[in-house]
Amino acid sequence: MTKKFTSYTWFLFIFLSLIGIFLFITPVNTEDGLKVPIAILANTLSANVASFIHWFAYIVFIIAAIGALIIKFIPETEERTLFDSLFRVNWFWTIMRVLAVIFATMYLFQIGPESFTSENTAGLLITPDGGLVTMMFSLFLFAGLLLPLLTDFGLLEFFGSMMVKIMRPLFKIPGRSAIDCLASFVGDGTIGVLLTSRQYEEGNYTAREAATIATTFSVVSITFCFVVLDTIRLNNYFLQFYGSVILVSIILAFIMPRIFPLRGKPDTNFDGSISDEHIEDVPEGFNSFSFGLNNALTKADSNKNLGKVIGSGFKNVLEMWFAITPVIMAFGTIALVLAEYTSFFKILGMPFEPILAVLQIPFADEAAQTMIVGFADMLLPSVLGSGIESELTRFFIATVSVTQLIYMSEVGGLILGTKLPLKIWDLFLIFLIRTLISIPIVAILAHLLF
């Protein structure tokens, strides 16, 4: 060790990091299946505020939109205030905030065409009983306050030097991202996106690394996989299904960073500086363990002021509420309306029919319709495919839908609401490439299993 650390620093690193691991990464058995504690906390809060959470969300949307409009007339100063952080966005995101208010108003007051007032479109997002956006308010509260347990007290630094020899050559991302990826796989993709965004803004990931992690490892939770299987009537095939999802996801994680568009993202930090990818290399006099431990304790030592960490956490909560939830509401509603009330995604899915026919997928015409609709919402392919007679086809649809990973009603909208270096056309292109690569692999697995 090059430096002596106090017992308090050791306490911060060991105790708070262990709490972070428990909250974000440790699955706990509940009546609803395996869940990580942070999700249990969010679900519990959501259940207790169900009677008014949709109105709270509505008020936040209104404040976010009005604030973004008002600040257009206030000159920007050198010192960026909290007001700037919450409301100073460009015109495109301002319009998205206004659309969020309009869509929420239409649903909550049942004004306008059924396509926007339906439980299957805007209602899926803002309904008080389990709506995705309303659920996000609870998740963001706990994630914003508690994510520092994973990021600020040395856990990522500790694993970084040990995992770099695996993560860097295989997936072209830093070793520290191993915890990020694990939080996504075991916990939930939304937690992974929030963690990735925070690490990117703090300069720990480059634009390319952040884009890769957010669009490659933000897999849905194990619990949601049970929902997918229940919807598509394959409850008895969980091990085969989840094993296939993990296998295909690892293959995609190896391929995607090496091709466009992720390969073309710049290796620059959030502030524009050039990143040094050798920062995690073990220097002379250390081994992987001692270097990781030294980095971890140094990080924990720099965050001794817990009051400052908590204050930063509350700021993160407000930024997520005002910046991200309106975007999910706007993009999610548009995508779901297109999926439910137009032939848009059905037409986009037609070119997949001959591909599925060549791969000998039964009912290829019906399965083809589900290939693109998952971009709107990950559960839609399973809903549309639940009536297909063939178990092989239903397994194929369910597995592809989860490995596609990006869907606008949650993860996609969440990514667009953060400062991650990804646009909507990036997300659709990544979604399409993931789909095209997944199809033959999943088809082979389906034929082997059925």
C-alpha positions as CSV (number, residue, x, y, z in Angstrom):
1,M,0.0,0.0,0.0
2,T,1.3,3.5,-0.8
3,K,-1.0,5.2,1.7
4,K,-2.4,4.5,5.2
5,F,-6.1,4.7,5.4
6,T,-8.2,5.4,8.6
7,S,-10.6,2.8,10.0
8,Y,-13.4,5.2,9.1
9,T,-12.4,5.0,5.4
10,W,-12.2,1.2,5.6
11,F,-15.7,1.2,7.2
12,L,-17.1,3.4,4.4
13,F,-15.6,1.1,1.7
14,I,-16.6,-2.3,3.3
15,F,-19.9,-1.6,5.0
16,L,-21.5,0.8,2.6
17,S,-20.4,-1.2,-0.5
18,L,-21.8,-4.4,1.0
19,I,-25.1,-2.6,1.6
20,G,-25.0,-1.5,-2.1
21,I,-24.4,-5.0,-3.2
22,F,-27.3,-6.2,-1.1
23,L,-29.7,-3.6,-2.4
24,F,-28.9,-3.6,-6.1
25,I,-27.4,-7.0,-6.9
26,T,-28.7,-9.6,-4.4
27,P,-31.9,-11.4,-5.5
28,V,-34.4,-12.0,-2.7
29,N,-37.3,-14.5,-2.9
30,T,-40.7,-12.8,-2.7
31,E,-44.3,-13.8,-3.3
32,D,-43.9,-12.3,-6.8
33,G,-40.6,-14.2,-7.5
34,L,-37.0,-13.2,-7.3
35,K,-36.4,-9.4,-6.9
36,V,-33.5,-7.2,-5.8
37,P,-34.3,-5.2,-2.6
38,I,-34.2,-1.9,-4.4
39,A,-37.1,-3.1,-6.6
40,I,-38.9,-4.3,-3.5
41,L,-38.6,-0.9,-1.9
42,A,-39.8,0.8,-5.1
43,N,-42.8,-1.6,-5.4
44,T,-43.7,-1.1,-1.7
45,L,-43.7,2.7,-2.1
46,S,-45.7,2.5,-5.3
47,A,-48.4,0.4,-3.7
48,N,-48.7,2.9,-0.8
49,V,-48.9,6.0,-3.0
50,A,-51.0,4.4,-5.8
51,S,-54.0,6.6,-5.0
52,F,-52.2,9.8,-6.0
53,I,-48.9,9.0,-7.7
54,H,-50.3,9.6,-11.2
55,W,-51.3,13.1,-10.2
56,F,-47.9,13.7,-8.7
57,A,-46.4,12.6,-12.0
58,Y,-48.8,14.9,-13.9
59,I,-47.7,17.9,-11.7
60,V,-44.0,17.0,-12.3
61,F,-44.7,16.9,-16.1
62,I,-46.3,20.3,-16.0
63,I,-43.5,21.9,-13.9
64,A,-40.9,20.3,-16.2
65,A,-42.6,21.7,-19.3
66,I,-43.3,25.2,-17.9
67,G,-39.8,25.4,-16.4
68,A,-38.2,24.5,-19.8
69,L,-40.3,27.2,-21.6
70,I,-39.6,29.9,-19.0
71,I,-35.8,29.3,-18.9
72,K,-35.7,30.0,-22.6
73,F,-36.0,33.7,-21.7
74,I,-33.4,33.7,-18.9
75,P,-29.8,34.2,-20.0
76,E,-27.4,31.4,-19.1
77,T,-24.7,32.2,-16.6
78,E,-21.2,30.7,-16.1
79,E,-22.3,29.0,-12.9
80,R,-24.8,26.2,-13.6
81,T,-27.6,26.2,-10.9
82,L,-30.0,23.5,-9.9
83,F,-32.7,25.4,-11.9
84,D,-30.4,25.0,-15.0
85,S,-29.9,21.3,-14.4
86,L,-33.6,20.7,-14.2
87,F,-35.0,22.9,-16.9
88,R,-32.3,24.1,-19.4
89,V,-32.8,21.7,-22.3
90,N,-32.9,22.3,-26.1
91,W,-36.1,22.8,-28.0
92,F,-36.5,19.2,-29.0
93,W,-36.6,18.0,-25.3
94,T,-38.8,21.0,-24.4
95,I,-41.3,19.8,-27.0
96,M,-41.1,16.2,-25.6
97,R,-41.9,17.6,-22.1
98,V,-44.9,19.5,-23.5
99,L,-46.1,16.3,-25.3
100,A,-45.8,14.4,-22.0
101,V,-48.2,16.9,-20.5
102,I,-50.6,16.7,-23.4
103,F,-50.6,12.8,-23.4
104,A,-51.0,12.6,-19.6
105,T,-53.9,15.2,-19.8
106,M,-55.6,13.2,-22.5
107,Y,-55.5,10.0,-20.5
108,L,-56.2,11.3,-17.0
109,F,-59.2,13.4,-18.1
110,Q,-60.2,11.0,-21.0
111,I,-60.1,13.7,-23.6
112,G,-59.4,13.0,-27.2
113,P,-59.2,9.9,-29.4
114,E,-59.3,6.4,-27.9
115,S,-55.8,5.7,-29.2
116,F,-54.4,8.2,-26.6
117,T,-56.8,7.5,-23.8
118,S,-56.6,3.7,-23.9
119,E,-55.2,1.6,-21.0
120,N,-52.9,0.0,-23.6
121,T,-51.2,3.2,-24.6
122,A,-50.8,6.2,-22.3
123,G,-52.6,4.2,-19.6
124,L,-49.8,1.6,-19.7
125,L,-47.4,4.4,-18.7
126,I,-49.3,6.6,-16.2
127,T,-52.0,4.5,-14.7
128,P,-51.7,4.5,-10.8
129,D,-51.9,0.7,-10.7
130,G,-48.5,-0.3,-11.9
131,G,-47.9,2.2,-14.8
132,L,-44.3,2.2,-16.0
133,V,-43.8,6.0,-15.5
134,T,-45.5,6.0,-12.1
135,M,-43.3,3.1,-11.1
136,M,-40.3,5.0,-12.2
137,F,-40.9,7.8,-9.7
138,S,-40.5,5.3,-6.9
139,L,-37.5,3.6,-8.4
140,F,-35.8,6.9,-9.2
141,L,-36.3,8.0,-5.6
142,F,-34.4,5.0,-4.1
143,A,-31.9,4.7,-7.0
144,G,-31.0,8.4,-6.9
145,L,-30.4,8.3,-3.1
146,L,-28.8,4.8,-2.9
147,L,-26.8,4.5,-6.1
148,P,-23.8,6.2,-4.4
149,L,-23.4,3.0,-2.3
150,L,-22.3,1.4,-5.5
151,T,-20.5,4.3,-7.1
152,D,-19.0,6.5,-4.4
153,F,-17.3,4.3,-1.9
154,G,-14.9,2.2,-4.0
155,L,-16.8,-0.9,-5.1
156,L,-16.3,-0.2,-8.8
157,E,-12.7,0.7,-8.3
158,F,-12.1,-2.5,-6.4
159,F,-13.4,-4.8,-9.1
160,G,-12.1,-2.6,-12.0
161,S,-8.5,-3.8,-11.9
162,M,-9.5,-7.4,-11.4
163,M,-12.1,-7.5,-14.2
164,V,-10.4,-5.4,-16.8
165,K,-8.6,-8.5,-18.3
166,I,-12.1,-10.0,-19.0
167,M,-14.3,-7.0,-19.8
168,R,-11.8,-5.0,-22.0
169,P,-10.8,-7.8,-24.4
170,L,-14.2,-9.5,-24.6
171,F,-16.6,-6.5,-24.6
172,K,-14.3,-3.5,-25.1
173,I,-15.5,-1.8,-21.8
174,P,-13.7,-1.1,-18.5
175,G,-13.3,-3.6,-15.7
176,R,-15.4,-1.4,-13.4
177,S,-18.4,-2.0,-15.6
178,A,-18.7,-5.6,-14.4
179,I,-20.7,-4.4,-11.4
180,D,-22.8,-2.2,-13.7
181,C,-23.5,-5.2,-16.0
182,L,-24.3,-7.5,-13.0
183,A,-26.7,-4.9,-11.6
184,S,-28.6,-4.9,-14.9
185,F,-28.7,-8.7,-15.3
186,V,-29.7,-9.5,-11.7
187,G,-31.6,-6.4,-10.8
188,D,-33.1,-4.5,-13.7
189,G,-32.1,-2.9,-16.9
190,T,-33.3,0.5,-15.7
191,I,-31.0,0.4,-12.7
192,G,-28.1,-0.4,-15.1
193,V,-28.9,2.6,-17.3
194,L,-29.0,4.9,-14.4
195,L,-25.7,3.6,-13.1
196,T,-24.1,3.9,-16.5
197,S,-25.4,7.4,-17.0
198,R,-24.0,8.5,-13.7
199,Q,-20.6,6.9,-14.4
200,Y,-20.5,8.6,-17.8
201,E,-21.3,12.0,-16.4
202,E,-18.6,11.6,-13.7
203,G,-16.0,10.8,-16.4
204,N,-15.5,7.1,-15.6
205,Y,-16.8,5.9,-19.0
206,T,-16.2,7.3,-22.5
207,A,-19.1,8.0,-24.9
208,R,-18.4,4.7,-26.7
209,E,-18.2,2.7,-23.4
210,A,-21.3,4.2,-21.9
211,A,-23.3,3.7,-25.2
212,T,-22.1,0.1,-25.3
213,I,-23.0,-0.8,-21.7
214,A,-26.4,0.9,-21.8
215,T,-27.5,-0.8,-25.0
216,T,-25.8,-4.2,-24.4
217,F,-26.2,-5.1,-20.8
218,S,-29.4,-3.4,-19.7
219,V,-31.3,-6.7,-19.8
220,V,-34.8,-6.9,-18.2
221,S,-35.1,-8.4,-14.7
222,I,-35.6,-12.1,-14.0
223,T,-39.0,-11.2,-12.7
224,F,-40.1,-9.6,-16.0
225,C,-38.9,-12.8,-17.8
226,F,-41.4,-14.7,-15.7
227,V,-44.1,-12.2,-16.9
228,V,-43.0,-12.8,-20.6
229,L,-43.2,-16.6,-20.2
230,D,-46.6,-16.3,-18.4
231,T,-48.0,-14.1,-21.2
232,I,-46.8,-16.4,-24.0
233,R,-47.9,-19.6,-22.1
234,L,-44.4,-21.2,-21.6
235,N,-44.1,-21.2,-17.8
236,N,-42.5,-24.6,-17.7
237,Y,-39.6,-23.6,-19.9
238,F,-37.9,-20.9,-17.7
239,L,-34.5,-22.5,-17.5
240,Q,-34.3,-23.2,-21.2
241,F,-35.6,-19.7,-21.9
242,Y,-33.4,-17.7,-19.5
243,G,-30.3,-19.8,-20.4
244,S,-31.0,-19.0,-24.1
245,V,-31.4,-15.3,-23.2
246,I,-28.0,-15.2,-21.4
247,L,-26.2,-17.1,-24.2
248,V,-27.5,-14.9,-27.0
249,S,-26.9,-11.7,-24.9
250,I,-23.3,-12.7,-24.3
251,I,-22.8,-13.3,-28.1
252,L,-24.4,-10.0,-28.9
253,A,-22.2,-8.2,-26.2
254,F,-19.2,-9.6,-28.0
255,I,-20.3,-8.5,-31.5
256,M,-22.1,-5.2,-31.0
257,P,-19.1,-3.0,-29.7
258,R,-17.1,-4.1,-32.8
259,I,-19.6,-2.9,-35.4
260,F,-21.5,0.3,-36.3
261,P,-22.9,2.3,-34.7
262,L,-21.3,1.6,-31.3
263,R,-17.9,1.2,-32.8
264,G,-18.1,4.7,-34.2
265,K,-18.9,6.4,-30.9
266,P,-15.9,8.6,-29.8
267,D,-13.6,7.5,-27.0
268,T,-14.0,10.8,-25.3
269,N,-15.3,11.6,-21.8
270,F,-18.4,13.5,-21.0
271,D,-16.4,16.8,-20.8
272,G,-14.8,16.1,-24.2
273,S,-11.4,15.1,-22.8
274,I,-9.5,12.1,-24.2
275,S,-9.8,9.0,-22.0
276,D,-6.9,6.9,-21.0
277,E,-8.0,3.2,-21.3
278,H,-4.8,2.1,-19.4
279,I,-6.0,3.8,-16.2
280,E,-7.1,0.4,-14.8
281,D,-3.7,-1.3,-15.7
282,V,-1.9,-2.6,-12.6
283,P,1.3,-0.6,-12.0
284,E,4.5,-2.0,-10.8
285,G,4.5,-2.9,-7.1
286,F,0.9,-3.9,-7.1
287,N,-1.1,-7.0,-8.0
288,S,-4.7,-6.8,-9.3
289,F,-6.2,-7.2,-5.8
290,S,-3.9,-4.7,-4.0
291,F,-4.3,-2.1,-6.8
292,G,-8.1,-2.5,-6.7
293,L,-8.1,-2.2,-3.0
294,N,-5.9,0.9,-3.0
295,N,-8.1,2.6,-5.6
296,A,-11.3,1.6,-3.6
297,L,-10.0,3.1,-0.4
298,T,-8.8,6.3,-2.2
299,K,-12.3,6.7,-3.6
300,A,-14.0,6.1,-0.2
301,D,-11.6,8.5,1.4
302,S,-12.6,11.2,-1.0
303,N,-16.3,10.8,0.0
304,K,-16.0,11.1,3.7
305,N,-18.6,13.9,3.8
306,L,-21.8,11.9,3.8
307,G,-23.9,15.0,3.9
308,K,-22.6,16.1,0.6
309,V,-23.2,12.6,-0.9
310,I,-26.8,12.6,0.3
311,G,-27.3,16.2,-1.1
312,S,-26.0,15.0,-4.4
313,G,-28.4,12.1,-4.2
314,F,-31.4,14.3,-3.8
315,K,-30.3,16.4,-6.7
316,N,-30.0,13.2,-8.8
317,V,-33.6,12.3,-7.8
318,L,-34.9,15.6,-9.0
319,E,-33.0,15.5,-12.2
320,M,-34.4,12.0,-13.0
321,W,-37.9,13.0,-12.1
322,F,-37.9,16.2,-14.2
323,A,-35.7,15.2,-17.1
324,I,-36.3,11.5,-17.7
325,T,-40.0,10.6,-16.8
326,P,-41.5,13.2,-19.3
327,V,-39.4,11.7,-22.0
328,I,-40.5,8.1,-21.2
329,M,-44.1,9.4,-21.2
330,A,-43.8,11.2,-24.6
331,F,-41.8,8.6,-26.5
332,G,-43.6,5.6,-24.9
333,T,-47.0,6.9,-25.8
334,I,-46.1,7.6,-29.4
335,A,-44.6,4.1,-29.8
336,L,-47.5,2.4,-28.2
337,V,-50.1,4.2,-30.2
338,L,-48.2,3.3,-33.4
339,A,-48.1,-0.4,-32.2
340,E,-51.7,-0.7,-31.1
341,Y,-53.6,1.5,-33.6
342,T,-51.6,1.5,-36.8
343,S,-50.0,-1.1,-39.1
344,F,-46.7,0.7,-38.8
345,F,-44.8,-2.1,-37.0
346,K,-46.7,-4.8,-38.8
347,I,-45.4,-3.4,-42.2
348,L,-41.9,-3.1,-40.8
349,G,-42.1,-6.7,-39.8
350,M,-43.1,-8.1,-43.2
351,P,-39.5,-8.4,-44.5
352,F,-38.8,-10.9,-41.7
353,E,-41.4,-13.4,-43.0
354,P,-39.2,-15.0,-45.7
355,I,-36.3,-15.1,-43.2
356,L,-38.3,-17.0,-40.6
357,A,-39.7,-19.3,-43.3
358,V,-36.1,-20.2,-44.4
359,L,-35.3,-20.9,-40.7
360,Q,-38.3,-23.2,-40.6
361,I,-40.2,-21.3,-37.9
362,P,-43.8,-22.5,-37.9
363,F,-46.4,-19.8,-38.5
364,A,-43.7,-17.5,-39.9
365,D,-46.2,-15.0,-41.1
366,E,-47.6,-14.4,-37.6
367,A,-44.2,-14.5,-36.0
368,A,-42.8,-11.9,-38.4
369,Q,-45.4,-9.3,-37.1
370,T,-43.8,-9.5,-33.7
371,M,-40.2,-8.8,-34.8
372,I,-40.3,-5.0,-34.8
373,V,-43.2,-4.3,-32.5
374,G,-40.9,-5.0,-29.5
375,F,-39.3,-1.6,-30.1
376,A,-42.5,0.0,-28.7
377,D,-42.8,-2.3,-25.7
378,M,-41.0,-5.6,-24.8
379,L,-44.2,-7.4,-23.8
380,L,-46.1,-6.7,-27.0
381,P,-44.4,-9.5,-29.0
382,S,-45.5,-12.0,-26.4
383,V,-49.0,-10.6,-26.3
384,L,-49.3,-10.8,-30.0
385,G,-47.7,-14.3,-30.2
386,S,-49.6,-15.9,-27.3
387,G,-52.3,-17.4,-29.5
388,I,-49.9,-19.1,-31.9
389,E,-50.2,-22.9,-31.8
390,S,-46.5,-23.8,-32.0
391,E,-44.5,-23.9,-28.7
392,L,-41.3,-23.6,-30.8
393,T,-42.6,-20.3,-32.4
394,R,-43.8,-18.9,-29.1
395,F,-40.4,-19.7,-27.5
396,F,-38.7,-18.1,-30.5
397,I,-40.8,-14.9,-30.2
398,A,-40.3,-14.6,-26.4
399,T,-36.5,-15.1,-26.5
400,V,-35.9,-12.7,-29.4
401,S,-38.1,-10.1,-27.7
402,V,-35.9,-10.1,-24.6
403,T,-32.6,-10.2,-26.4
404,Q,-33.7,-7.2,-28.5
405,L,-33.3,-5.3,-25.2
406,I,-34.3,-1.8,-26.3
407,Y,-37.9,-0.7,-26.1
408,M,-39.2,2.8,-26.0
409,S,-41.8,2.4,-23.2
410,E,-39.0,2.0,-20.6
411,V,-35.3,1.4,-21.3
412,G,-35.3,3.3,-24.7
413,G,-37.2,6.3,-23.3
414,L,-34.9,6.2,-20.2
415,I,-31.8,6.3,-22.3
416,L,-33.1,9.2,-24.3
417,G,-33.9,11.1,-21.1
418,T,-30.3,10.8,-19.8
419,K,-27.2,12.4,-21.1
420,L,-26.0,9.2,-22.6
421,P,-24.6,9.8,-26.2
422,L,-27.5,8.0,-28.0
423,K,-30.2,9.3,-30.3
424,I,-33.4,7.6,-31.2
425,W,-32.1,6.6,-34.6
426,D,-29.1,5.0,-32.8
427,L,-31.5,3.0,-30.6
428,F,-33.6,1.8,-33.5
429,L,-30.5,0.8,-35.5
430,I,-29.0,-1.1,-32.6
431,F,-32.5,-2.7,-32.0
432,L,-32.6,-3.8,-35.6
433,I,-29.1,-5.2,-35.7
434,R,-29.6,-7.1,-32.4
435,T,-32.8,-8.6,-33.9
436,L,-31.1,-9.7,-37.1
437,I,-28.2,-11.3,-35.2
438,S,-30.6,-12.9,-32.6
439,I,-33.0,-14.5,-35.1
440,P,-30.7,-17.3,-36.5
441,I,-29.1,-18.0,-33.1
442,V,-32.5,-18.3,-31.3
443,A,-33.9,-20.3,-34.2
444,I,-31.1,-22.9,-33.8
445,L,-31.7,-23.1,-30.1
446,A,-35.5,-23.4,-30.5
447,H,-35.1,-26.3,-33.0
448,L,-32.7,-28.0,-30.6
449,L,-35.1,-27.6,-27.6
450,F,-38.4,-28.4,-29.4
